Amino acid sequence: MINPKTASVDVLIVGGGMAGCALAHVLAQKYRVLVLEKQPETSQQDRVGESLPAAALRSLKILGLSDAINQSANSDYHGVVSIWGQSTPIRKDFFDTLDGSGLHVDRGSLNRAIKKAAIDAGAGFLHDAQLKSLSSRNGHWAIEVNRLDEGCQIEARMVVDASGRASVVTRKLGLKRVNADRAVAIHAQ
Ligand SMILES: Cc1cc2nc3c(=O)[nH]c(=O)nc-3n(C[C@H](O)[C@H](O)[C@H](O)COP(=O)(O)OP(=O)(O)OC[C@H]3O[C@@H](n4cnc5c(N)ncnc54)[C@H](O)[C@@H]3O)c2cc1C
C-alpha cells in the first residue's frame, strides 16, 4: 500500500485521465505506481467524446482492458463524417478498415472502469493534488505536490506527463508548447 504523503515510487503519473489510468493499469502489475489527479475523487466531471474507433479498441484490448470496454459499450458505429481544415465534409466508412467498426461508449463508465483496473493492479491515486515543482536528483525525481492545504513530498524514478493538454510536467520543466494550428471543438449531448 503506497502512503501518498511521503511516497517513494517507481513511477509517478501526473493526470488520471484515460491515458494516465491505462498506463497505471499496465505498469502497476510490475512497479510501484502513484497517479496524481487534480480533480476530487468524487468528481463526476466526465470528458466529452464517446466514439472509440476500432484502432483504439484494439489498443485497449492489448492492454488487458476488454472488461472496461464491455462495461461501457453502447452501440457499434460504422463511419464518421468530419469537417477538418476545409469546408467540404469528408466521409470515412469503416467497411474498408482491417479493424472493422467502432464503438459508442459511456465515457464516464469507461474512465471509471479503467481507473478501477489500475487500482486493482495496485496503483495508488492521490486526488485534489497538483504538481508544484519537480527536480532531478541523483537519478531520482523529487516532486512537491499541493494537496488541499497540505504539501506532500514524493520521490519517483520516473515521471509521466499524462495531464492532457495542460502539459503540466513539461511546462514545469520549462518546455514551451509549439502550436501547429488553432482548433475549435463544438459538441452537443
Ligand atoms: C470535443 C472533443 C471530442 C472528442 N471526442 C473524442 C471521441 O469521440 N473519441 C475519442 O477517442 N477521443 C475524443 N476526444 C479526444 C479525447 O477526449 C482525448 O484524446 C483524451 O481525453 C485524452 O486523454 P488524456 O488522458 O491524455 O487526457 P485528459 O482526458 O485531458 O486527462 C488529463 C487529466 O490530467 C488532469 N490534470 C490536468 N492538470 C493537472 C495537474 N496540474 N495536476 C494533476 N492532474 C492534472 C486532469 O484533471 C485530467 O483528469 C475528443 C476531445 C474533444 C476535445
PDBQT file of the ligand as one rigid body, heavy atoms in Angstrom, charges set to zero:
ROOT
HETATM    1  C1  LIG A 201     -14.734  17.901 -28.197  1.00  0.00    +0.000 C 
HETATM    2  C2  LIG A 201     -13.880  16.654 -28.110  1.00  0.00    +0.000 A 
HETATM    3  C3  LIG A 201     -14.403  15.457 -28.587  1.00  0.00    +0.000 A 
HETATM    4  C4  LIG A 201     -13.638  14.318 -28.512  1.00  0.00    +0.000 A 
HETATM    5  N1  LIG A 201     -14.176  13.171 -28.988  1.00  0.00    +0.000 NA
HETATM    6  C5  LIG A 201     -13.494  12.034 -28.912  1.00  0.00    +0.000 A 
HETATM    7  C6  LIG A 201     -14.059  10.809 -29.330  1.00  0.00    +0.000 A 
HETATM    8  O1  LIG A 201     -15.210  10.762 -29.740  1.00  0.00    +0.000 OA
HETATM    9  N2  LIG A 201     -13.323   9.685 -29.241  1.00  0.00    +0.000 N 
HETATM   10  C7  LIG A 201     -12.023   9.707 -28.757  1.00  0.00    +0.000 A 
HETATM   11  O2  LIG A 201     -11.390   8.645 -28.703  1.00  0.00    +0.000 OA
HETATM   12  N3  LIG A 201     -11.460  10.880 -28.360  1.00  0.00    +0.000 NA
HETATM   13  C8  LIG A 201     -12.158  12.019 -28.411  1.00  0.00    +0.000 A 
HETATM   14  N4  LIG A 201     -11.589  13.186 -27.983  1.00  0.00    +0.000 N 
HETATM   15  C9  LIG A 201     -10.202  13.170 -27.514  1.00  0.00    +0.000 C 
HETATM   16  C10 LIG A 201     -10.111  12.579 -26.125  1.00  0.00    +0.000 C 
HETATM   17  O3  LIG A 201     -11.084  13.150 -25.273  1.00  0.00    +0.000 OA
HETATM   18  C11 LIG A 201      -8.704  12.860 -25.594  1.00  0.00    +0.000 C 
HETATM   19  O4  LIG A 201      -7.766  12.382 -26.526  1.00  0.00    +0.000 OA
HETATM   20  C12 LIG A 201      -8.468  12.153 -24.276  1.00  0.00    +0.000 C 
HETATM   21  O5  LIG A 201      -9.336  12.647 -23.267  1.00  0.00    +0.000 OA
HETATM   22  C13 LIG A 201      -7.035  12.380 -23.830  1.00  0.00    +0.000 C 
HETATM   23  O6  LIG A 201      -6.867  11.636 -22.643  1.00  0.00    +0.000 OA
HETATM   24  P1  LIG A 201      -5.698  12.006 -21.657  1.00  0.00    +0.000 P 
HETATM   25  O7  LIG A 201      -5.779  11.043 -20.513  1.00  0.00    +0.000 OA
HETATM   26  O8  LIG A 201      -4.441  12.103 -22.436  1.00  0.00    +0.000 OA
HETATM   27  O9  LIG A 201      -6.021  13.498 -21.181  1.00  0.00    +0.000 OA
HETATM   28  P2  LIG A 201      -7.271  14.056 -20.345  1.00  0.00    +0.000 P 
HETATM   29  O10 LIG A 201      -8.501  13.253 -20.558  1.00  0.00    +0.000 OA
HETATM   30  O11 LIG A 201      -7.319  15.513 -20.640  1.00  0.00    +0.000 OA
HETATM   31  O12 LIG A 201      -6.811  13.822 -18.831  1.00  0.00    +0.000 OA
HETATM   32  C14 LIG A 201      -5.838  14.636 -18.232  1.00  0.00    +0.000 C 
HETATM   33  C15 LIG A 201      -6.023  14.520 -16.730  1.00  0.00    +0.000 C 
HETATM   34  O13 LIG A 201      -4.992  15.276 -16.098  1.00  0.00    +0.000 OA
HETATM   35  C16 LIG A 201      -5.552  16.001 -15.017  1.00  0.00    +0.000 C 
HETATM   36  N5  LIG A 201      -4.713  17.169 -14.764  1.00  0.00    +0.000 N 
HETATM   37  C17 LIG A 201      -4.600  18.306 -15.513  1.00  0.00    +0.000 A 
HETATM   38  N6  LIG A 201      -3.759  19.163 -14.920  1.00  0.00    +0.000 NA
HETATM   39  C18 LIG A 201      -3.317  18.572 -13.782  1.00  0.00    +0.000 A 
HETATM   40  C19 LIG A 201      -2.426  18.957 -12.739  1.00  0.00    +0.000 A 
HETATM   41  N7  LIG A 201      -1.841  20.163 -12.719  1.00  0.00    +0.000 N 
HETATM   42  N8  LIG A 201      -2.172  18.086 -11.729  1.00  0.00    +0.000 NA
HETATM   43  C20 LIG A 201      -2.792  16.881 -11.704  1.00  0.00    +0.000 A 
HETATM   44  N9  LIG A 201      -3.665  16.465 -12.659  1.00  0.00    +0.000 NA
HETATM   45  C21 LIG A 201      -3.910  17.284 -13.686  1.00  0.00    +0.000 A 
HETATM   46  C22 LIG A 201      -6.957  16.372 -15.489  1.00  0.00    +0.000 C 
HETATM   47  O14 LIG A 201      -7.830  16.656 -14.400  1.00  0.00    +0.000 OA
HETATM   48  C23 LIG A 201      -7.359  15.102 -16.244  1.00  0.00    +0.000 C 
HETATM   49  O15 LIG A 201      -8.005  14.167 -15.413  1.00  0.00    +0.000 OA
HETATM   50  C24 LIG A 201     -12.333  14.348 -28.002  1.00  0.00    +0.000 A 
HETATM   51  C25 LIG A 201     -11.814  15.531 -27.497  1.00  0.00    +0.000 A 
HETATM   52  C26 LIG A 201     -12.570  16.682 -27.548  1.00  0.00    +0.000 A 
HETATM   53  C27 LIG A 201     -11.991  17.956 -27.016  1.00  0.00    +0.000 C 
ENDROOT
TORSDOF 0
